[in-house]
Amino acid sequence: MGSTITISKAKNFSFKKLSFLYLVFILFIFFSSPGMYVMQYSGVAVTQDLLNEKLLNDLRGFNSVNPMELALKTSTMKAASEIEALEKEYLDFANQTGVSGDRLRENNFAEKKIRKGELGPKVKAILTGYIESYSTVGIKDVKSEFDMPEDFVGSKFPVIDFYFKETPNGVLPSVFEHFRTVMLYNTLLVLKKKDLEMPKFEILTLDNSDFIQKMKRNLILGEKLDVVIRPQKKGILPTVKINGGLVESKPINNNGDYRLVYTPKQAGNYSLEVKIGDSRLLSSFNVESPAFRFIHETSNLRAEVGGKFTITLDSNFVPKGERAQFVSQTAAVERKGMVLTVVPEKEGKFEIQMVENGKVIDRAVFFASLPRPPKVSLMDIYGNPVQLSKANKLESDNVFWQVIDFDVAIVSENGNVKKFHSATRFLRNEIRELENNAQKNTTFIFENIRLTSQKGGITMMASPIIMVK
């Protein structure tokens, strides 16, 4: 008999609790998984589209004296065109609703527009029509693709559920291209009665290609992608696609160079394909919405009322030039290049807004504290620091602050004290006369010096000034 170990109820409970927490942790990891694989499908769809173009061109060039074969050719091209129209309908939806980033993982189009919407019957009708057309000539059973597809364990599902149940937005173009590939490939197989030769391309990246200039990979929405394409052989017209759609490139000189100028309509990741002969470049670029982003390492964010601090803007998010302005209701903001100089006018939180075409597109909140008492000096009428005998007024060294009133105590060498109050920043005549008649070693104490900010609303006291004659 095997031995057993007895544990207490408390330990048993602790073990169960720990097991439950592990389960919660695993579920949390599962449900918070970023699902970044969806982002790769845009590039897959581009490759599928390239293959389908080749298959479609082969099908267009097919001729036969058999009317049934010609009817299959026509119906296949029609079905492929109808599927392409559905894919365009999704792409229009993605452009209008801003499907990019995390929204590529949503399944609202597949669920609401196809499975439970008006597009589901259209998809089913196209696929069913192709099955019927193919059956007149072909001997292969394409129902396994377009009627009741099977999963890995042999379970069958209705075609709409199989391909579109909870399918992420980012996967849909690849699904549509798959439909086109199956139709075109199987039709060509039965019509040509031999295996097809797939196209061969030299796949290049931006770093190892020599026919395209180094382009800017990160754009701000509103900026243009500007690329010069230089075919190695003159007379070869480049084919350019962005997100699978053809984009025109225009000749710019007599050397055979072409320029691509493209303005993205929304933020997101874009695929770029440039094909010249047997060379094909695949790359991508990213478009960010304009946003108030700054570089903390090169910004001085210590804000004091009346003091200047600087913000270094992030050029990956903030457009250059005068396109974006920065304003605040409680701070003076000046922009020079990618640096903001800010002078807060009130204590506490204040907001700086990023404005484009009169519309606030982003904002950031900062905090300003009251500074140490500003230094106040005796000055002449021109604002220059002087001795008491030539003084005309009291002024703050920081012009943001202005003296509004002060007291002065005049203490003679024998201890007699006379006090005066000035309701302005200027020295009263009595004070000037006493200074002229004062004996040596008489002390003048300027105290209770009140200051106000340029736009009012804040007052503070300055440090006293003590001068001995």
MARKERO-642235 format. One record per residue (C-alpha): x, y, z. Coordinates in steps of 0.1 Angstrom, whole numbers, plus 2048, in hexadecimal, padded with zeros to 3 digits. Example, Ala and Ser with C-alpha at 12.3 -4.5 7.8 and 13.67 -1.06 7.14 Angstrom:
<recs>
<rec <87B 7D3 84E>>,
<rec <889 7F5 847>>,
</recs>
This chain:
<recs>
<rec <800 800 800>>,
<rec <80C 822 7F8>>,
<rec <811 83B 814>>,
<rec <7FB 85A 816>>,
<rec <802 87D 822>>,
<rec <7E8 88F 837>>,
<rec <7E7 8B5 835>>,
<rec <7D3 8CD 84A>>,
<rec <7B3 8DE 83E>>,
<rec <7C5 900 83F>>,
<rec <7E1 8F3 828>>,
<rec <7C7 8E3 811>>,
<rec <7B4 904 80F>>,
<rec <7D4 917 808>>,
<rec <7DD 8FF 7EC>>,
<rec <7BA 902 7DC>>,
<rec <7BC 928 7DF>>,
<rec <7DF 928 7CE>>,
<rec <7D2 912 7B2>>,
<rec <7B5 929 7AD>>,
<rec <7CC 947 7AB>>,
<rec <7E1 936 791>>,
<rec <7C2 92F 77D>>,
<rec <7B8 953 77F>>,
<rec <7DB 95E 774>>,
<rec <7DB 947 756>>,
<rec <7B9 953 74C>>,
<rec <7C4 977 74F>>,
<rec <7E2 971 739>>,
<rec <7CC 95F 720>>,
<rec <7B1 97A 71E>>,
<rec <7CA 997 71E>>,
<rec <7DF 988 702>>,
<rec <7E6 9A3 6E9>>,
<rec <7DF 98D 6CB>>,
<rec <7F8 9A0 6B6>>,
<rec <7F8 984 69C>>,
<rec <7DA 996 68C>>,
<rec <7F1 9B3 682>>,
<rec <804 99B 66B>>,
<rec <7E5 994 655>>,
<rec <7E7 9B4 641>>,
<rec <808 9A9 633>>,
<rec <7FB 986 62C>>,
<rec <7DD 995 619>>,
<rec <7F5 9A9 603>>,
<rec <808 989 5FA>>,
<rec <7E7 977 5F3>>,
<rec <7DC 994 5DD>>,
<rec <7FC 992 5C8>>,
<rec <7F7 96D 5C3>>,
<rec <7D3 972 5B9>>,
<rec <7DD 98C 59F>>,
<rec <7F3 973 58F>>,
<rec <7D8 958 58F>>,
<rec <7BF 970 581>>,
<rec <7D6 97B 565>>,
<rec <7DB 956 55C>>,
<rec <7B6 950 55C>>,
<rec <7AF 96E 546>>,
<rec <7C8 960 52C>>,
<rec <7B7 93E 52B>>,
<rec <7A4 935 50B>>,
<rec <78F 917 502>>,
<rec <777 90A 4E9>>,
<rec <763 8F9 505>>,
<rec <746 90F 50F>>,
<rec <744 8FF 531>>,
<rec <768 908 538>>,
<rec <763 92C 52C>>,
<rec <744 92E 542>>,
<rec <759 923 560>>,
<rec <773 93C 558>>,
<rec <759 958 557>>,
<rec <747 94E 576>>,
<rec <768 94A 589>>,
<rec <773 96D 57F>>,
<rec <751 97B 589>>,
<rec <752 969 5AB>>,
<rec <776 975 5B2>>,
<rec <76B 999 5A9>>,
<rec <74D 997 5C1>>,
<rec <763 98A 5DD>>,
<rec <77B 9A7 5D6>>,
<rec <75E 9BF 5D8>>,
<rec <755 9B1 5FB>>,
<rec <779 9B6 606>>,
<rec <778 9DA 5FA>>,
<rec <758 9DE 60E>>,
<rec <76B 9D3 62D>>,
<rec <789 9EA 625>>,
<rec <771 A08 621>>,
<rec <762 9FF 642>>,
<rec <785 9FD 652>>,
<rec <78E A1F 644>>,
<rec <76D A30 64F>>,
<rec <76E A22 672>>,
<rec <793 A24 678>>,
<rec <79B 9FF 67B>>,
<rec <7C0 9FD 685>>,
<rec <7D5 9F3 6A3>>,
<rec <7C0 9E1 6BD>>,
<rec <7A1 9E4 6A8>>,
<rec <7AF 9CB 690>>,
<rec <7A7 9B1 6AA>>,
<rec <782 9BA 6AC>>,
<rec <769 9A4 699>>,
<rec <74D 9BD 693>>,
<rec <74E 9BB 66D>>,
<rec <74E 995 66B>>,
<rec <733 991 685>>,
<rec <71C 9AE 67E>>,
<rec <721 9B3 658>>,
<rec <726 98F 64D>>,
<rec <71A 974 666>>,
<rec <6FC 988 673>>,
<rec <6FA 9A2 657>>,
<rec <6F1 9A7 633>>,
<rec <713 99C 625>>,
<rec <710 978 632>>,
<rec <6F7 96D 617>>,
<rec <70C 97E 5FC>>,
<rec <72B 96B 606>>,
<rec <718 94A 607>>,
<rec <708 951 5E5>>,
<rec <72A 958 5D5>>,
<rec <73A 939 5E3>>,
<rec <71C 923 5DA>>,
<rec <71B 931 5B7>>,
<rec <73F 929 5B2>>,
<rec <73A 905 5BF>>,
<rec <71E 900 5A5>>,
<rec <732 90F 589>>,
<rec <751 8FB 591>>,
<rec <73E 8DA 593>>,
<rec <735 8DD 56D>>,
<rec <75A 8D8 564>>,
<rec <76E 8CF 583>>,
<rec <771 8AE 594>>,
<rec <77F 8BA 5B5>>,
<rec <767 8BF 5D2>>,
<rec <76A 8E3 5DC>>,
<rec <74D 8E1 5F4>>,
<rec <767 8D9 60F>>,
<rec <773 8FD 60B>>,
<rec <753 910 604>>,
<rec <735 8FC 611>>,
<rec <73C 8EA 632>>,
<rec <762 8ED 639>>,
<rec <772 8D6 652>>,
<rec <788 8DF 66F>>,
<rec <7A7 8CB 67A>>,
<rec <793 8B0 68C>>,
<rec <77A 8AB 670>>,
<rec <75D 8BF 67D>>,
<rec <74A 8D1 663>>,
<rec <73C 8F5 665>>,
<rec <727 90C 64F>>,
<rec <73E 920 639>>,
<rec <734 942 648>>,
<rec <73A 936 66C>>,
<rec <75B 924 662>>,
<rec <76B 943 653>>,
<rec <759 960 665>>,
<rec <74F 956 688>>,
<rec <761 96F 69F>>,
<rec <77B 976 683>>,
<rec <790 995 68B>>,
<rec <78E 9B3 674>>,
<rec <7B2 9B0 66B>>,
<rec <7AE 98C 65E>>,
<rec <791 993 646>>,
<rec <7A5 99F 627>>,
<rec <7B9 97E 62A>>,
<rec <799 96A 62B>>,
<rec <78B 97B 60C>>,
<rec <7AC 976 5F9>>,
<rec <7AB 952 603>>,
<rec <789 94E 5F3>>,
<rec <797 95D 5D3>>,
<rec <7B5 947 5D3>>,
<rec <7A1 927 5D7>>,
<rec <78A 931 5BB>>,
<rec <7A5 93C 5A2>>,
<rec <7BD 920 5AA>>,
<rec <7A4 904 5A7>>,
<rec <795 912 587>>,
<rec <7B7 915 577>>,
<rec <7C0 8F1 582>>,
<rec <7A1 8E3 571>>,
<rec <7A3 8F9 552>>,
<rec <7C9 8F5 54B>>,
<rec <7C9 8D1 558>>,
<rec <7EC 8D5 567>>,
<rec <7FD 8E4 585>>,
<rec <802 909 586>>,
<rec <823 91B 586>>,
<rec <824 934 5A2>>,
<rec <834 956 59D>>,
<rec <858 95B 5AA>>,
<rec <863 97C 5B8>>,
<rec <882 988 5C9>>,
<rec <874 995 5EB>>,
<rec <887 9B3 5F8>>,
<rec <885 9C8 617>>,
<rec <88A 9ED 619>>,
<rec <8AD 9E9 627>>,
<rec <8BA 9D3 60B>>,
<rec <8A9 9E2 5ED>>,
<rec <8BB 9FB 5D6>>,
<rec <89E A07 5C2>>,
<rec <88C A1B 5DD>>,
<rec <899 A37 5F2>>,
<rec <898 A34 618>>,
<rec <876 A40 622>>,
<rec <867 A4D 642>>,
<rec <858 A30 654>>,
<rec <844 A45 66E>>,
<rec <82C A60 662>>,
<rec <814 A77 674>>,
<rec <7F1 A76 666>>,
<rec <7F0 A92 64C>>,
<rec <814 A8D 641>>,
<rec <81B A7E 61F>>,
<rec <82F A5F 617>>,
<rec <848 A6B 5FD>>,
<rec <85E A50 5EC>>,
<rec <874 A50 5CE>>,
<rec <875 A2F 5BA>>,
<rec <893 A29 5A4>>,
<rec <890 A0A 58D>>,
<rec <8B1 9FB 583>>,
<rec <8A6 9F8 55F>>,
<rec <896 A16 54E>>,
<rec <873 A12 540>>,
<rec <866 9FA 55B>>,
<rec <847 A09 56C>>,
<rec <846 A01 592>>,
<rec <826 9F2 5A0>>,
<rec <81E A01 5C3>>,
<rec <804 9F5 5DB>>,
<rec <7FC A03 5FE>>,
<rec <7E6 9EC 613>>,
<rec <7DF 9D8 5F4>>,
<rec <7D2 9F5 5DF>>,
<rec <7E4 A02 5C1>>,
<rec <7F4 A24 5C5>>,
<rec <801 A39 5A8>>,
<rec <825 A42 5A5>>,
<rec <82F A5D 58C>>,
<rec <84F A62 578>>,
<rec <864 A80 585>>,
<rec <881 A82 56D>>,
<rec <890 A74 54D>>,
<rec <8A5 A5B 561>>,
<rec <888 A43 566>>,
<rec <881 A4D 58A>>,
<rec <85E A4C 599>>,
<rec <850 A5E 5B7>>,
<rec <835 A51 5CE>>,
<rec <822 A6A 5E2>>,
<rec <807 A5C 5F9>>,
<rec <7F2 A6D 614>>,
<rec <7E4 A54 62E>>,
<rec <7C0 A5B 637>>,
<rec <7C2 A4C 65A>>,
<rec <7DA A40 674>>,
<rec <7E6 A1C 675>>,
<rec <7FF A04 666>>,
<rec <803 A04 640>>,
<rec <813 9E9 629>>,
<rec <827 9F5 60B>>,
<rec <82F 9DF 5ED>>,
<rec <844 9EA 5D0>>,
<rec <849 9D2 5B3>>,
<rec <861 9D8 596>>,
<rec <865 9BB 57F>>,
<rec <86F 99C 593>>,
<rec <879 9B1 5B1>>,
<rec <85F 9B7 5CC>>,
<rec <863 9CD 5EB>>,
<rec <84E 9C8 60A>>,
<rec <84E 9E2 625>>,
<rec <838 9F5 63C>>,
<rec <833 A17 64D>>,
<rec <820 A24 66A>>,
<rec <809 A42 66D>>,
<rec <802 A51 68F>>,
<rec <7E6 A6A 697>>,
<rec <7F4 A8C 6A2>>,
<rec <7F8 A8C 6C7>>,
<rec <807 AA2 6E3>>,
<rec <825 A8C 6EB>>,
<rec <846 A99 6F8>>,
<rec <869 A8B 701>>,
<rec <86C A8B 727>>,
<rec <892 A87 727>>,
<rec <897 AA8 715>>,
<rec <87A ABB 724>>,
<rec <87C AD1 744>>,
<rec <85A ACC 754>>,
<rec <860 ADE 775>>,
<rec <846 AF9 772>>,
<rec <844 B18 788>>,
<rec <82C B35 784>>,
<rec <83E B50 770>>,
<rec <85B B39 768>>,
<rec <864 B29 746>>,
<rec <865 B04 740>>,
<rec <86B AF1 71F>>,
<rec <859 AD4 70E>>,
<rec <86B AC1 6F2>>,
<rec <851 AB4 6DA>>,
<rec <852 A91 6CC>>,
<rec <856 A94 6A6>>,
<rec <846 A71 6A2>>,
<rec <824 A7F 6AD>>,
<rec <826 AA5 6AA>>,
<rec <826 AB4 686>>,
<rec <842 ACB 67D>>,
<rec <83B AEF 672>>,
<rec <81C B03 67B>>,
<rec <803 AE8 676>>,
<rec <7FE AE3 69B>>,
<rec <7FC AFF 6B5>>,
<rec <7FE AFD 6DA>>,
<rec <7E9 B13 6F0>>,
<rec <7DF B17 715>>,
<rec <7C7 B2C 728>>,
<rec <7DD B2F 746>>,
<rec <800 B2F 737>>,
<rec <814 B41 71C>>,
<rec <820 B27 702>>,
<rec <83A B2E 6E7>>,
<rec <844 B14 6CD>>,
<rec <866 B14 6BB>>,
<rec <86B AF6 6A6>>,
<rec <864 AD7 6BC>>,
<rec <869 AEA 6DD>>,
<rec <84E AFB 6F1>>,
<rec <857 B16 70A>>,
<rec <83C B19 724>>,
<rec <836 B34 740>>,
<rec <81A B2A 758>>,
<rec <804 B47 764>>,
<rec <7F2 B36 781>>,
<rec <7FA B1D 79C>>,
<rec <7EC AFA 799>>,
<rec <7E3 AE4 77C>>,
<rec <7E2 AF3 759>>,
<rec <7DB AE5 737>>,
<rec <7ED AE9 716>>,
<rec <7D9 AE1 6F7>>,
<rec <7E5 AD5 6D5>>,
<rec <7D0 AE5 6BA>>,
<rec <7CE ADE 695>>,
<rec <7B7 AF3 67E>>,
<rec <7A6 B02 69C>>,
<rec <79E ADF 6AB>>,
<rec <7AC AD2 6CB>>,
<rec <7BC AB0 6C2>>,
<rec <7CE AA8 6E2>>,
<rec <7D8 AB8 704>>,
<rec <7EF AB3 721>>,
<rec <7ED ABE 745>>,
<rec <809 ACD 75A>>,
<rec <80D ADC 77D>>,
<rec <81C AFD 786>>,
<rec <827 B05 7AA>>,
<rec <82D B28 7B8>>,
<rec <852 B31 7B6>>,
<rec <868 B3C 7D2>>,
<rec <864 B61 7D9>>,
<rec <870 B74 7BB>>,
<rec <88E B8C 7C0>>,
<rec <884 BB0 7C2>>,
<rec <89C BCD 7BC>>,
<rec <89D BF3 7BE>>,
<rec <89D C00 79B>>,
<rec <89E C21 788>>,
<rec <884 C2D 770>>,
<rec <894 C18 754>>,
<rec <892 BF8 768>>,
<rec <8B7 BF6 771>>,
<rec <8C2 BEA 794>>,
<rec <8D0 C08 7A7>>,
<rec <8D9 C14 7CA>>,
<rec <8BE C23 7E1>>,
<rec <8C8 C46 7D9>>,
<rec <8C0 C42 7B4>>,
<rec <8A2 C2A 7B9>>,
<rec <880 C33 7AA>>,
<rec <86D C12 7B0>>,
<rec <86D BEE 7BB>>,
<rec <86C BD4 79F>>,
<rec <86E BAE 79D>>,
<rec <88C BA0 78A>>,
<rec <873 B88 779>>,
<rec <85D B9E 764>>,
<rec <840 B85 768>>,
<rec <83B B94 78B>>,
<rec <834 BB8 793>>,
<rec <836 BCA 7B4>>,
<rec <814 BD8 7BE>>,
<rec <81C BE7 7E1>>,
<rec <835 BE5 7FD>>,
<rec <83E BF3 820>>,
<rec <85F C04 829>>,
<rec <86D C08 84C>>,
<rec <889 C22 852>>,
<rec <89E C1A 871>>,
<rec <8B6 C35 87C>>,
<rec <8D7 C2C 88E>>,
<rec <8C7 C35 8B0>>,
<rec <8AA C1D 8AA>>,
<rec <88E C34 8A0>>,
<rec <877 C25 886>>,
<rec <861 C35 86C>>,
<rec <849 C20 856>>,
<rec <839 C28 835>>,
<rec <823 C16 81D>>,
<rec <824 C19 7F7>>,
<rec <805 C0F 7E5>>,
<rec <819 C0C 7C4>>,
<rec <83B BFF 7BA>>,
<rec <849 C23 7BA>>,
<rec <85C C33 7D7>>,
<rec <847 C4E 7E7>>,
<rec <856 C71 7EA>>,
<rec <857 C6E 810>>,
<rec <86E C50 80D>>,
<rec <885 C62 7F5>>,
<rec <887 C81 80B>>,
<rec <88E C6B 82A>>,
<rec <8A9 C59 816>>,
<rec <8B9 C7A 80D>>,
<rec <8B9 C87 830>>,
<rec <8C1 C66 842>>,
<rec <8E1 C64 856>>,
<rec <8FC C4B 850>>,
<rec <8F4 C27 85B>>,
<rec <8CE C2C 857>>,
<rec <8BE C0B 84D>>,
<rec <8A2 C09 833>>,
<rec <88D BE9 834>>,
<rec <876 BE3 817>>,
<rec <85D BC8 822>>,
<rec <83A BBA 81C>>,
<rec <842 BBD 7F7>>,
<rec <823 BAF 7E4>>,
<rec <826 BA3 7C0>>,
<rec <80C B99 7A7>>,
<rec <80E B85 787>>,
<rec <80C B95 765>>,
<rec <7E8 B8C 760>>,
<rec <7DE B8F 784>>,
<rec <7CE B75 799>>,
<rec <7ED B6B 7AD>>,
<rec <7FF B7F 7C8>>,
<rec <81D B76 7DC>>,
<rec <836 B86 7F4>>,
<rec <85A B8E 7EA>>,
<rec <877 B8C 802>>,
<rec <87F BAD 815>>,
<rec <89A BC5 808>>,
<rec <8B2 BD3 823>>,
<rec <8C9 BF0 81A>>,
<rec <8DF C05 831>>,
<rec <8E9 C28 828>>,
</recs>
